[in-house]
C-alpha cells in the first residue's frame, strides 16, 4: 500500500534516506568504486560475461529495493547495501550496452544520460519535486531508486568514455570528475544555484569518479592500471565502507536547502 504523505508537511512520515553530509559523499564514492571492482570481478575475473552478470546482480538489487521500500525507518546498512547493489548491476549493465551491444561509450553515455533525465522529469511531473526531502512515500522512493540505478549505469559508461575514448586514462578521468565535483562544491558554497540540482549533479558525477578509480585499481599495468586482484580490492573497499558506516554518524535526513518543490 502506498504511503499517503502531504508534501506540505514532509515530517508526516519518516525519511528512509541518509542526511547529506561529508560522510555520505565519502561512503558514496567508496560504494561506486566497489561497484566497479565488484562488477568486473563477476563479469571478467570469473568470466560470467556482462549479460549473465547483470542478470545475477539485478536479483539482489530488486530484493533490496523492495526491502528498502517496505522498511518503516532508515536503516544505514540496508540503504548502503542497496546502493552497492545498484552500482554493481550498473557496472555490468553499462558494459553490456557499450561493449556487447556495440553502441560504444559515447552512445551508452548519451542513452543513459537521457534515461536519468527522463526519470527525473517523470518523477517531478508525477510528484511535483525531486528533492530528497520528498522521499517519504513508496512512489517517491521507487522513483529515487530507479534514478539512482540509471545514474550508476551512466557513470560506468561515462567513466570509460573519458578514460578510453577521451584519452585521459584512469587517473586523468578521476581528476576530471573530481574537478567537476569541486566546481559543484563551489557553486553550492558561493551561489544560489538550486541545491536540488546540485545534489543530483553531484550524485551522478560521483559514479564515474568511482568507476575510473576502480578501473585504475584493477586494470592491467599495460592499460594504465595497478593490476590488483579484483576480489581482494572489492573486499578491502567493502571493509572500508562497513567501517565508515559503523563509525560515522548515520541518521535519516533530507537534502539540505530547498524545502519547496524543485
C-alpha positions as CSV (number, residue, x, y, z in Angstrom):
1,X,0.0,0.0,0.0
2,X,1.4,3.4,-0.9
3,X,2.0,5.8,2.0
4,X,-0.1,8.9,1.6
5,X,2.1,11.9,2.5
6,X,1.3,15.6,2.4
7,X,4.3,17.2,0.8
8,X,3.4,20.4,2.6
9,X,4.1,18.6,5.8
10,X,7.1,16.3,5.0
11,X,7.5,15.4,8.6
12,X,4.4,13.3,8.4
13,X,6.3,10.2,7.5
14,X,9.9,9.1,8.4
15,X,12.7,9.7,5.9
16,X,14.5,6.5,4.9
17,X,17.4,8.1,3.1
18,X,20.5,9.4,5.0
19,X,21.3,13.0,5.7
20,X,23.5,14.5,3.0
21,X,26.8,15.1,4.9
22,X,30.5,14.8,4.0
23,X,30.4,11.3,5.4
24,X,27.6,10.5,3.0
25,X,29.7,11.5,0.0
26,X,32.8,9.6,1.2
27,X,30.8,6.4,1.6
28,X,29.0,7.0,-1.7
29,X,32.4,7.3,-3.6
30,X,33.6,4.1,-1.9
31,X,30.4,2.4,-2.9
32,X,30.7,3.4,-6.6
33,X,34.4,2.2,-6.6
34,X,33.3,-1.1,-5.0
35,X,30.6,-1.4,-7.7
36,X,33.2,-1.1,-10.4
37,X,35.6,-3.7,-9.0
38,X,32.7,-6.0,-7.8
39,X,31.0,-5.9,-11.2
40,X,34.3,-6.6,-13.0
41,X,35.0,-9.5,-10.6
42,X,32.0,-11.4,-11.7
43,X,31.9,-10.4,-15.4
44,X,35.7,-10.5,-16.1
45,X,37.7,-12.3,-13.4
46,X,35.2,-15.2,-13.1
47,X,34.2,-14.8,-16.8
48,X,30.4,-14.8,-16.4
49,X,30.2,-12.2,-19.1
50,X,28.2,-8.9,-18.9
51,X,24.7,-10.3,-19.6
52,X,24.8,-13.1,-17.1
53,X,26.5,-11.0,-14.5
54,X,23.8,-8.3,-15.0
55,X,21.1,-10.9,-14.5
56,X,22.7,-12.1,-11.3
57,X,23.2,-8.6,-9.9
58,X,19.7,-7.5,-10.7
59,X,18.2,-10.1,-8.4
60,X,19.7,-8.7,-5.1
61,X,19.1,-5.2,-6.4
62,X,15.3,-5.8,-6.8
63,X,15.1,-7.6,-3.4
64,X,17.0,-4.9,-1.6
65,X,14.9,-2.1,-3.1
66,X,11.8,-4.0,-2.1
67,X,13.1,-4.3,1.5
68,X,14.1,-0.6,1.5
69,X,10.6,0.5,0.3
70,X,8.9,-1.7,2.9
71,X,11.1,-0.6,5.8
72,X,9.5,1.7,8.3
73,X,12.6,3.7,9.2
74,X,16.1,4.4,8.0
75,X,18.5,1.5,8.3
76,X,22.0,2.5,7.3
77,X,23.3,-1.0,6.4
78,X,20.2,-1.7,4.3
79,X,20.4,1.6,2.5
80,X,24.1,1.2,1.6
81,X,23.7,-2.4,0.6
82,X,21.0,-1.2,-1.9
83,X,23.4,1.5,-3.2
84,X,26.2,-1.1,-3.7
85,X,23.7,-3.5,-5.5
86,X,22.8,-0.6,-7.8
87,X,26.5,0.1,-8.6
88,X,27.4,-3.5,-9.3
89,X,24.4,-4.0,-11.5
90,X,25.0,-0.6,-13.2
91,X,28.6,-1.6,-14.0
92,X,27.8,-4.8,-15.8
93,X,24.7,-3.4,-17.5
94,X,26.7,-0.5,-18.8
95,X,29.5,-2.8,-20.0
96,X,26.9,-5.0,-21.8
97,X,25.3,-2.0,-23.5
98,X,28.6,-0.3,-24.6
99,X,30.6,-3.4,-25.4
100,X,28.3,-6.4,-26.1
101,X,25.7,-4.3,-27.9
102,X,28.3,-2.2,-29.6
103,X,26.8,1.2,-29.1
104,X,30.2,2.5,-27.7
105,X,31.0,4.5,-24.6
106,X,29.7,7.8,-26.0
107,X,26.5,6.2,-27.3
108,X,25.9,4.5,-24.0
109,X,26.6,7.7,-22.1
110,X,24.1,9.7,-24.1
111,X,21.5,7.0,-23.9
112,X,21.8,6.6,-20.1
113,X,22.0,10.4,-19.6
114,X,18.7,10.5,-21.4
115,X,17.3,7.8,-19.1
116,X,18.4,9.7,-16.0
117,X,16.9,12.9,-17.3
118,X,13.7,11.2,-18.2
119,X,13.4,9.5,-14.8
120,X,13.8,12.9,-13.0
121,X,11.4,14.6,-15.3
122,X,8.7,12.0,-14.9
123,X,9.3,11.9,-11.1
124,X,8.9,15.7,-10.9
125,X,5.8,15.6,-13.2
126,X,4.1,13.0,-11.1
127,X,5.1,14.1,-7.6
128,X,5.9,17.8,-8.1
129,X,9.5,17.6,-6.8
130,X,12.7,15.5,-7.0
131,X,14.1,16.9,-3.7
132,X,15.3,14.3,-1.3
133,X,13.1,15.6,1.5
134,X,10.1,14.5,-0.6
135,X,11.1,10.8,-0.4
136,X,8.6,9.8,2.2
137,X,6.2,7.7,0.1
138,X,6.5,4.4,-1.8
139,X,6.2,6.1,-5.2
140,X,8.8,8.7,-4.4
141,X,11.2,6.0,-3.2
142,X,10.7,3.9,-6.3
143,X,11.5,6.9,-8.5
144,X,14.5,7.5,-6.3
145,X,15.9,4.0,-6.8
146,X,15.1,4.0,-10.5
147,X,17.0,7.3,-10.9
148,X,19.9,6.0,-8.9
149,X,20.2,2.8,-10.9
150,X,20.2,4.8,-14.1
151,X,22.8,7.1,-12.7
152,X,25.1,4.3,-11.6
153,X,24.9,2.7,-15.1
154,X,25.6,6.1,-16.7
155,X,28.6,6.6,-14.5
156,X,30.3,3.4,-15.8
157,X,29.8,4.4,-19.4
158,X,30.9,8.0,-18.8
159,X,34.0,6.9,-16.9
160,X,35.0,4.5,-19.6
161,X,34.4,7.1,-22.3
162,X,36.6,9.7,-20.5
163,X,39.4,7.2,-19.7
164,X,39.5,5.4,-23.0
165,X,37.9,7.3,-25.9
166,X,38.7,10.6,-24.3
167,X,42.3,9.6,-23.9
168,X,42.6,10.8,-20.3
169,X,43.4,7.4,-18.8
170,X,42.1,6.3,-15.4
171,X,43.8,8.9,-13.3
172,X,43.1,11.6,-15.8
173,X,39.4,10.6,-15.8
174,X,39.3,10.6,-12.0
175,X,41.0,14.1,-11.9
176,X,38.4,15.4,-14.4
177,X,35.4,14.1,-12.4
178,X,37.0,15.2,-9.1
179,X,37.4,18.7,-10.6
180,X,33.8,18.7,-11.7
181,X,32.7,17.8,-8.2
182,X,34.9,20.6,-6.8
183,X,33.1,23.1,-9.1
184,X,29.8,21.9,-7.7
185,X,31.0,22.4,-4.2
186,X,32.0,26.0,-5.1
187,X,28.6,26.6,-6.7
188,X,26.9,25.2,-3.5
189,X,29.1,27.5,-1.3
190,X,29.1,30.7,-3.2
191,X,25.9,30.8,-5.4
192,X,22.2,30.4,-5.2
193,X,22.0,27.6,-7.7
194,X,19.3,25.1,-6.8
195,X,20.5,22.8,-4.1
196,X,18.4,20.0,-5.6
197,X,20.0,20.4,-9.0
198,X,23.5,20.5,-7.4
199,X,22.7,17.3,-5.4
200,X,21.7,15.3,-8.4
201,X,24.6,16.5,-10.5
202,X,27.0,15.5,-7.6
203,X,25.2,12.2,-7.2
204,X,25.7,11.4,-10.9
205,X,29.3,12.6,-11.0
206,X,30.5,10.5,-8.0
207,X,29.8,7.4,-10.1
208,X,32.2,8.0,-13.0
209,X,34.8,9.1,-10.3
210,X,34.4,5.8,-8.6
211,X,34.4,3.9,-11.9
212,X,37.7,5.4,-13.0
213,X,39.3,4.8,-9.6
214,X,38.1,1.3,-9.6
215,X,39.4,0.7,-13.1
216,X,42.8,2.2,-12.0
217,X,43.0,-0.3,-9.2
218,X,42.2,-3.5,-11.2
219,X,43.1,-2.9,-14.8
220,X,46.4,-4.4,-16.2
221,X,49.6,-2.4,-15.9
222,X,49.8,-2.2,-19.7
223,X,46.4,-0.3,-19.8
224,X,47.5,2.1,-17.0
225,X,46.0,0.3,-14.0
226,X,47.6,-1.2,-10.9
227,X,46.5,-4.8,-11.8
228,X,45.3,-5.5,-8.3
229,X,43.2,-8.5,-7.6
230,X,39.6,-7.6,-8.2
231,X,38.2,-9.8,-5.4
232,X,40.8,-8.5,-2.9
233,X,40.2,-4.9,-3.9
234,X,36.5,-5.4,-3.6
235,X,36.9,-7.0,-0.2
236,X,39.1,-4.1,1.0
237,X,36.6,-1.5,-0.3
238,X,33.7,-3.3,1.3
239,X,35.5,-3.4,4.6
240,X,36.3,0.3,4.5
241,X,32.7,1.0,3.7
242,X,31.4,-1.1,6.6
243,X,33.9,0.6,9.0
244,X,32.7,4.1,8.0
245,X,29.1,3.1,8.2
246,X,29.7,1.9,11.7
247,X,31.9,4.8,12.8
248,X,30.4,7.8,11.1
249,X,27.1,9.2,12.3
250,X,24.3,7.8,10.1
251,X,20.9,9.4,10.5
252,X,17.9,9.9,8.4
253,X,17.7,13.3,6.9
254,X,16.7,15.3,3.9
255,X,18.5,17.3,1.2
256,X,19.9,20.4,2.7
257,X,18.5,23.6,1.3
258,X,15.2,23.9,-0.6
259,X,12.1,22.9,1.4
260,X,9.9,23.8,-1.6
261,X,9.5,21.7,-4.8
262,X,12.3,21.9,-7.3
